[in-house]
C-alpha cells in the first residue's frame, strides 16, 4: 500500500476514533462495482435486462414493504457472498483496524428504503443493543450516489455515550430528547464508492426523505478474531482471512 493511501487510512481511523464514525472510500472499485451489478442482476423486477441501479431505484420507490420483500426473495443467492464482497472492497482499512484474521457477519444486510413521509423511519439505536461485541465495526455502503437526504445519520461518539448513560440512569430507551435530535439530523451526501464506517456505540438511524428514487445500501459487521465475542457468536459470525 502506497504512502498516500496509508495517510488516507490514518485520517479515516483518526476520525473514527474521535467521532465514532467516518466516511471511507472503496479501495477495490472493481469488486464493489461487481457487487452492484450482481444486485441488479439478482433482484427481481420487470424487464431487468440492461437496467441500471437508477432504474432499480426508480422502480422500487413506488413499492410498498410487502412488494419489496417479495422481490428480495430472489436476492438470497446474491446475499450468500455479500459479506466477502463487502470486506474485499475495503481490505486495507479493515486490515489496519482488525488485522487479517476476522470474524465476519455470515450474511451481510441489504436494505431498500423508499421515499415519503409515511414510510417507516429507523429510530436511533446503537449496535450493542443487538448483542454484538464492543470490538465490532460496521461498514454501511450505498450502491449509488446519495445527493439528497436519503442517507443514514450518525450521532458523534461523545453525544452517543452521554445519551446512553443518561438513559441508563433513568431507565429509558429512545427518550424524547433522542427523538427531537433525530428530527434535526441531516444525513451526509455520498458519492458512489463512498461509505460510512462506525463503531457499535454510535447512535444511528434514518429519517423519511423526499425523492423519486429509493435508497439501496449494504452493510456488514466484522471484528478481529482475536477479540472476544458477546451474545452474537458463531451462529451470526464466521471466520474469514483477508488475503490481500
N, C-alpha and C positions, 0 to 999 in steps of 0.2 A: 504494500500500500504506500502511495507516494506521500510526501510530507504535507502537501496541500490537503489531501483527504484526511490525514491524521489530525490536522488542525481543525478541520470542519467537524470531525467526530468529537474532538475535545471540547469544542464550543457547544455542540449539542448536549454532551454529557454534563457540562457545567450548568447549562440551562435546566436540564432535567434534575440535577441535584438541588438547584436553587429553587425552582418553581414547582417541581414535581411532574412537570410535563415539558415537552419541547417539540417543535416542528423538525422533522428529519426528512432527508431525501432518499429516494430509492437509489441503491447502488448498482444493482443489476437490472437495468431497464428492460433488457430483452426478456428476462424471466417474468417481470411484472407485467409487461405487455402481453406475454403469453397467458398469464393469469387472467387478464381482462378478456382476451379473445376466447379463452376456454369458457368463461362465464357466459359470453354472448352465444357461444355455440350450444351450451348445455341448458340454458334457461329456456323454458317453454313459453313461446309467444308466436303469434301468427306471422307467416312469411319471414322467417328468421334468416333466410339465406341472404348473404351480403349486407346484413344490417350492421349498424354501428352502435356503440354504447349510448349515443344520444337517442337513437331510435328506441332502444330498450327503455330508457328513462322516460321518454315521452309516452310510450305505451302504458307503463305501469303507473304513471302519475294519476290516471283516471280510474284505477282499480281499487277495490276495497281489500281488506285484510284477507278475507277468505279466498278471493281470486288470486291474490299474490301467493298465498300458501300453497294453493293447488299447482301453480306454475313452478314453485320451488321443489316439488316432488322429483321432477326430472333432473334437478340440480344436485341430487345426493351423490352421484358418481363423481362430479367435479369436486365436491367438498372433501372427498377422501384424500386428495392430495393438496388441499388448500394450505394446511399448516406448513408443509415443506416448501411450497412456492413462496409463501409469505416470508419465511425465515431466510430462504435463499435470495430474496430481494434486498435484504438488509444484513448481509453476512458479517461485515467488518464491525459495524456498530454493535451488533449483538455479541460478537466475539469479545470486543473490548469491555462490554458490560458483564458478561457471564462466562466467558471462555468458550471453548469448543464443545464441551460436554454439557448437554442441555436436557431439561425436561420441557417438552413442548405439548401444548394442548392437542389432544388426539384429533379433534375436529374443530378447526377454526370456524368462526361465525361469519355469515354473510347476511347483511340486513338491507332491506329495501324500505325506505321511508318515503311516504307520499306527502305532497304539499296540502295545505289547507288548515284553517283554524280548528276544524272539527276532528282533525286527526290526533291520535294519541301522542302525548309527549312523554319523554322518559325523564322521570323525576330524578333530581340529583342523587347520586349514590356513589359509593366507593367500592372497589373490587374486593376488599377484605370482608365485606358483608357475605360474599358467596363462599367464603371458606378457603380462598387460595392463600398461598404462602406470602408473607410480607416481603419476600425476596423476588416476587414476580414482577415482570414488566408486561405492558400491553402495547402493541402497535395497532393503531386504527388507520386504515388506508382506504380512502375513497377511490373508486375505479374510474374517476373522471375529475375534471376541474370543478372546484366549488367557487363560484363567483357571486353567490347570493348568501343568504343567512340560513342555508340548509345544512350547515355542518354541525359539529358537536362542540359543546363548550366545556371548559375545564376551569375550576377554581384553583388558584395557586396553593401550594402546599401549606404555607403559613395560615391562610384563611381556612383551608380544609381541616387542619388539625385543631384550630381554635374552635370551629363549629362542632367538630366531633367530640371534643372534651366537654363543651358546654351542654350538648345534648345528652351526653352520658350522665352528667350530674343531674339533669332534670328528668331523665328517663324518657326522652323524646327521640323521634326519628323523623327527619324532614319537617322541622318546625316551620312556623310562618316566616321566620327570618330567611330560611333556605328558599322557600317558595318565592319570597319577594326578590331575593338576589337572582333567582333564575330568570325572572322577567327582565332583568337589566343586562343579562349576558348577551354578547354578540359573538357567535362562532367565527373563527378566523377563516379568511378566504385562502384556498389552497390551489396550487397548480396541479395538474395531473403528474403524478410521480412524487408528490409530497404527502407526508403522513404525520400523524401525531403519536409520539411515544410517551407513556406516562406510567407512574408507579401506582401501587394498589391503595394508597392513602388519599389520592386526589379525588375530590368530588367532581362528578362529570355527568352529563346527560345531553338531551337535545330539546329544542323548543319547536312549536309549529312554525312553518315557514311558507312564504308565498312564492310560487314558481310554477312554470308549466312542465317542469321535469321532476321526476323522482330522484331521490338520493340513494346511491348504491355504494356500500362500503364493506370491506372485510376487516376482521380483527383477529389477532392471535395472541395468546398468553404464553410466556416462557420464563424460565429461570435457570440458574446454574444447577447442574445435577449434584453438585457438592453441598448445596444448601438444603436444609430440612423442608419437608412439605408440611402442610397444615391439614385441613379436612379434605381438600381436593387432592387425591393421591393418584395412584397409577390407573385407577378407573377413568380418570379425567385426563391424565398426562401420560406421555410416553417418552422414552429415551430417544435422543437424536444427537448425532455428532455432526458438527459443521466440518466440511471437507476443504473449504477454501479459506 
